[in-house]
Amino acid sequence: MQPAVEFRNICKAFGAVQANADVSFSIAKGSIHGVIGENGAGKSTLMSILYGYYNADSGALLIDGQAQDIRTSQQAIALGIGMVHQHFMLVENFTVLDNVMLGTEGGFKLASHRAATEAKLREICTRYRLDVDPLAKIEDLSVGAQQRVEILKQIYRSANILILDEPTAVLTAQETASLFEILRLFKEQGKTIVLITHKLGEIMEITDQVTVMRAGRVAGAVQTATTSKEELANMMVGRPIQGELPRAPYNPGPAVLEVAGLQLQDAAGVRLLADIDFTLRAGEIVAIAGVSGNGQSELMQILSGMRLPSGGKVAFLGTELPYAKRSDADGLPATFRKLGIGHVPEDRLRDGVIKDFSVMQNTVFGYQDRVCNRWGLFDFKAIAARCGDLLKAFDVRPANPELRIGLLSGGNQQKVVIAREVSAKPKLMLVGQPTRGVDIGTIESIHTQLLKMRDEGVAILLVSVELEEVRALADRIIVMSGGRITGELKIEEFDTTRIGLLMGGMHKT
């Protein structure tokens, strides 16, 4: 049988960065094919070439045995190719329905087409338990819900070749299981799925074949049934991955953050947070576990100064934070940073970096006043030297301070954000989804940095939907559901069943 897709000696460079170099492999029709590799290995670039988002510099691309010169995404869609990107391709001030209809409007008579599309979307959402309101605006949806919209678009368009770039990065275990059922159904119908993921457990569970990429080249290709997670990890990074990272004994210091009766209501009066109470001490990591969209993001926004609470108090190092003196949150993030509160935001592209600026510029955003000379002017030589040191210390690839940060992979963008916040030497670090869409080698690096900060006495509040990450890092676990704290556990009490029930709304007694 002809392969559904065949790459022949594909090369692609962005300036001095060689993203793909002589990449050749095929994807069997009617299979689920995994593509794995470290951040920056060239996986997403290669799939973007297949989707027409980028054009290869050289090489050939065959679809169903026929050479194709795919220059645009419209051509790819016409060939039956669909793609769910790692970074969402959504218009934020449009509704879910509008985003799905973009490119498939069907002429000037939109009313009947809109009604039919809405009905079909509601049927799909009910059938696959995607829990998305077609009339909701994208900007009002959680990160997890936005990811479900991307998946919904491809289900609606019935692609024959479906590319998914880190599709489960923000999904719960139940949502991931539901997605996998969809993918298995696609496979039964003869459709071909290409799955890019850093979660080796998912690769082992769902794929038929795996292609491993490293530094823009194919490092190996194996049948999933004949390999293991350990072998794949070694092929990805070229070395064994540590299991349990070293950490000092749990010995928390004085209270750094005290939250009492915190409340939040939106403009419509909907309660988003209710009666949030907890204390975070120096030298400990407290993880907030929960299904995405249950108040964790709003809590982190308040604690970082991005949003004002509706009630309650927050004290940092014994002093109440100045929410009550403000009519809005303008200027609060800068004030909080000066106090010693660092923040790694949940959505790095929206809140953590400015993608059209250089890596060097992004390493100083928010801390500009710390890189000025005695006359108040930027010391560009010192900034460049500092940036070079950070890129080396945090293994950012490529280590080019002048490169536009939007050209870096998601994992390397995340390293830049973490390097910037760590270098500010905060007393409290707020960390939202630190390894979302990040490869196994980078996860190890980020976890090592967080544990090092904890051992040095920094108080860390971690929000993660990944229970394995919570298990690896936390000293204590707070579980949230519906904007409330439903339970608290010591790490020794870690139990996935119990945590799952608390995440589902079973309140503490």
N, C-alpha and C positions, 0 to 999 in steps of 0.2 A: 504493500500500500504506500502511495506517495505520502511523504511527511506533510503535515498541515503547514509547517513553517520550516524554512531552511535558511540559515545564515551562512554565507560564504565569504570569509576573509573581510569582515566588516571592520572598517577603521573610522574613528571619529575623534577629532581634537577640538578643544576650546582654547585657542591661543597656544600657550606652552603646555597646557594640560592634555595629555593623551588619555581620553576616557575609554576608548576601545581600540585594541590593536590586534588585527588579524583574527577576529572572533569567528569561529566556525563550529556550528552544531545544528542538529535538527530536532524538531518537536513532532512526535508521532500524532497522527490524527486520532481524535477521540481519547486522548490521554490527559492526565493532570501532570504537568511538567514543572518541577521546582527549579528556580534559579536563585542561588545563594552566593554570598560573598560578603566581605567587609564593606563598610560604608566607603564609597569612593572606588569600588571595584569595577564599576561600569555597568551594573545591572540595569538601573533605571534608564540610563542613556541608551542602552541597546534596545530596551522595550519601547522607548520613545521614538526610536528610529522605525521600529515596526509599526508604530501607530501614526507615523507621519509628522510627529511633533518636531523631530530633528531629521536632517538628511545626512546620510553617511557620506564621508569624504571619498571612500572607495569601497569596493566589495559588491556583492550581489545578495539580493533578498528574493526568495522564492515562496510563493503562496500556492499550496496545492500543486506543486511542481512547475508552476509558471513564474517566470521572472517578472517582478513588479517593481516599478519605480514609484514608490509612495512618497509624494511630495507634501501632502496635506493630510490632516486628520479626516477631512471629508472623504478623501480617497480611501483611507483605511476603513472608515465606517461603511462605505459603499462595498468594500470587499468583505464585510462581515466581521471586522475587527473592532473590539471595544476595549477600553482601558480605564481602570480605576487608579488614579494617580496617588502617590504617597502624600503629596501636598494637594489639598483639595482644589479642584477646578470648578469653583462655584461662584456665582454672582451674589454677594452677601445681602444686598438690599432687594433681591428678587425672592419670590416664594419658591418652595420646593417644586411646585407644579411648573412655574415659569422656567426653572433650571432644567427640568426634564424635557420640556418642549423646545428649548433652544436648539435650533438647527433642524427641527422636525415640525415646524409650525403648520405646514400644510396649506399655505395660501392665505388670502386676506380674511376669509370667513373663520375667525378664531373661536367664536362662542361655542359652536357645536363641538369643535375639536377639543377645546378646553374641557368641556363637560365629559366627553368620552375619555379623555386622558385622565382626568381626576378620578372617574369611576374605576378605571383600570388600575391606577396607582393604589387606590384604597383596597382593591381586591388583592393586589400583590402584597401590600403591607399586612393585611389580615392573614393571608395564606402563609407568609414567611415570618410573621411576628416581628416585623421590622420597626413597628412603633414610631411611625413618622406621619405627621399631619401634612398633607399635600398643600395646604393653604398657609402653613407657617413660613415666616421669613427665615432665610438661612442665618442671618445675623443674630436671631433670637434662639438658635439651636445650640445645644452643647456640641463639643467636639465629636463625641460618640455618635450623636444624631446626624451630624454632617457627614460622617463616614458612611452611615447607613443610606444617606441620600445618594452618595456616589455609587454605591452598590445597586440601589434601586434604579438608577438611570440605565445601568447596563442590563438589568433584568428586563426592564421595559423595552429596550431596543433589541433584545434577542440576538446578541452577537454570537457568531459561530466560533470565533476565536476570542477568548476573554482573557485579558491581561489584568492581573490584580497585583498592585505594588503595595506591599504591607497592608493588606485589607483588614487584618484583625488587630492592628496596633492599639485601637481604643475600644475594642469590643469585649464584652464580658464572655465568660466561658460558655454561657448558654447561647449568646448571640453567635459566637464562633461555631458552636455545634450546629446551629441553624444554618449558618452560611455554608458549612461543609456539606450539609444535606442538599443544599441548592447546587453546589458544585458537583456532587455525585449524580444528581439528576441531570445536569448539563452533560456530564460524561456519558450517561446512559443514552442520551439523545444523540450521541455522536459528535458533540461539540468538544472543542479543545480548550483547555485552561492552562494558562501560564501563571504560576504563583511565585511572586517574589516575596520572601519573608526571611526574617532573622530568627524565627522561632523553629528550632530544629525539631522539636516535638511535633509541630504541625506538618513539617516536611515528611517525617516518618509516618504520620497518620494518614495523610491524604494523597501524597504524590505517587506516581508510577516510576518516574525517572527524575534524576537531579543533575543539573549542570552547576559546577562550582567555578566561580570567577575570582581572580585575584589580580590586582593592579592592571585591570583592563583586558586581561587575557583569560582564556579558559584554562583552569588549573586541573580539571578532571570532570568526568561524566560517569555516573554509576546508576544501576538499577536500585531503586529504593529498598527492595526486598533483600538485597545482598549487602547493605551497608549498615552503619550505626551512627548515632549522634556524635560519638567520640571521633569516629573517622572523618565525618563531615566537618566537624569543628577544626580538626587538625589540618584538613585540606584548605579550609577558609583562611586561617590565620598563620599556618605554617609552624605552629607550636602547640603543645598541650595547653588547655584552659584549666585554671585553678577551679576547684569545686567550691570549698568554703574559704573565704578570704580571712586573713588574720585580723583580729580586733582585740583591743585591751578589754579587761574585765569591766563589767557594768558598774560604774561608780559615779552616779550623777551628782552634780554640784547644786548651787542655789538656783532658785527659780529665775528664769530669763523671760518667759512669756506667760502671762496669766490672763485667761479669757473667762469672763463671767457674764452669763445671761445675754450673750450676743444674739441680736435679732436682725433680720433683714426682710423688708417687703419691697416689691417692685412698684412701679408707678400705678399699676392696676390694683394694688393692695394684696397681691398674692404673696403669701409667706414663703420665702426661700430658705431662711435659716430661723430656727427657733431654739432658744434656751441652750446655746452652745457654751459649755463649761469645760475647761481643761487647763492643766499647767504643764509647761515644758521647761525642763531644767538643763543647765549647762552639761555638756558631755553626754547627751543622750539623743537618740533618734526616735521620734514618735511618728509612726506612719498612720495616715488616715486612709482606710480601705473603704471601698464602696463602688457601686455601679456608677459609671460616669453620668453626671447630671443630677446628682443628689445633694448638691450644696457645697461640694468640695471646692469647686472653682470659685464660687462666690466668697467662701471663707478666705481663700488665698488672696483674692482681690482686696478684701478688706484689710487683711494683715499686712499687705504690701503697700497699702495706701492708694490703690487704684479705685476704690469704691468706699463710700461712707456707709456705716451700719445704721439701722433704724433704731437700735437701742442696745443697751449693755455696755460693758467696759472692757478695755484691753490695756494691760499694763506691760511695759517693757522695762526690765531691770528696775522694777519697783515704781516706775513713773507712768502715770496714765497717758496713753497716746492721745493727741489733740484732735480727735474727731469732732467733739462737741463745739469747737471753736470755728468750724468750717461750714460754709453753705454748700460747698461741693469739694471734690477730691483734688482739685487743681493744686499742684505743688506738693501734695503729700508724699508721693513716691520719693522725690528728692530729699524731703525732710527725713523720711524714714531711713534712706540710705546713709545720710549723714549721722544718724543715731547708731548705725551698725547693723542694719537689717538688709541682708542680701536676698535676691529673688531670682530664681530660675523659673520662668513662666511656663505654663502648661503648653501654650502654643508658641513655639519659638519664632515662627515666621511672622505672626501677627504682633507679638509683644516682646520678643527677645532680640531680634536683629532687624536691621533695615537692609533688605537684600540687594539694593542697588548701590550700596556703599561698600567700601573695601573692608577686608578682614581687619586691618589695622584700625580703621575708624570704629568698627564695631567693638573692638576691645576696650574702648574708652567711653562709649556712650553711657551716660548716667554718672560718670565719674570724671567729667571733663575738668573740673576744678582741681583735681589731684595731679594733673599732668601739665600744669602751667609753670612757667619760670617765675622769678620774683617780681617781674614786671606785669604779671597777669597774662602773658602771651603763651601760646602753645609751644612747647619745646619738642619740635617734630623729630629731632634726632633721638631724644630720649624716648619718645613714644614708639618710634620704629624699633629701637633696641629692646624696649619692654615687650613689644608685641612679638618680636622674634624669640625672646626667652619663653613667653607663654606658649607659643606654637610648638616649641621644642618640648617643653615640660609636659604639655597635654597631648602630644603626638597628633597634632592637627595636620591633615594631609590634603593637598600639598601645603607645605609650610611657606606660603608666599603671602606676605603682609599686604601686597598691593592688589591681590586678586579680589574681584567682586565676590562678596560672600554668598550671593545667590548661586554662584557656580559650584560651591562646595556641596557635598552630599549632606543629607539631613543629620547624620551622625557627627560629621565634622563641624557643622554649624552648632550643634549642641555642645561640642567640646569648647568652641569659642565662647559661648554664653557662660558655661561653667567656669572656664578659665578667668573670664572677666569678673565674675562674682566672687570666686575664691580669692583672687588676687587683692580684692578690697578688704580682706580679713574681717568678715562680719562676725558679730557675736551671735546673731540668729540668722540661719539660712532657711528660707522658704523654697522648697523644691517641688515643682509640679511635673509629674510624669517624666522623670529624668531620662529614661531610656526608651521613650516612644519612638519606634521606627529605627532603632539602633542595633547594630550587629553585635554578636556575642563577644568579640574582642573589645569593642568600645564599651559594652556594658561592664565588663570586668574593670576597665580603666575608670569609668565613672563611679562605680561602687567603691573602688579603692580610694578615690579622692574623698568621697563622702565619709567613709569610715575613718580616714586620716583626720578630717576635720572634727569628727565626733571625738576621737581620741585626744585631740588637742584642746577639747573643752568647748567647742561650738555647739550650740543647741540647734538641732535640725528638725524641721517639720516637713515630712515627706508625704505627698499625695501620689498614690499609684493604684492603678487598677490591676496590676500584676501581682498576684498573691505570692509568687515565687520571689519577686523583688522585695516585697514586704518581709517575707521570712528571712531573706538574706541580710537585710539592713536594720530592721526595727529592734528596739529594746522594748517598746510598748506599742500596742495597736489600738487605735480608736476606729470604730466602724460607724459609718453614717448611712442613713437612708431617709429620704424625704425631707432633707434639711435638718434632721435631728441626729444626735448621737444615740445610737441604739445599743452600744456596748463598748467595753474596754477590756483588753486582755494583755497580760504579760507575754513576752515572746515564748516563754516555756509552755504557755497554754495554747499555742497555735494549733488550730484545728480547722481544716477547710470547711467541714460540714457546719460547724458552729458559726464560723465567720460568714458562710454563705447564707445561713438563716438570718443573721443580723443584717446583712446587706439587703436581704429581701424584706426587711421591715419588722422582724421579730424583736421587739424592744426589750431592753434589760428589765429585770424585775427587781 
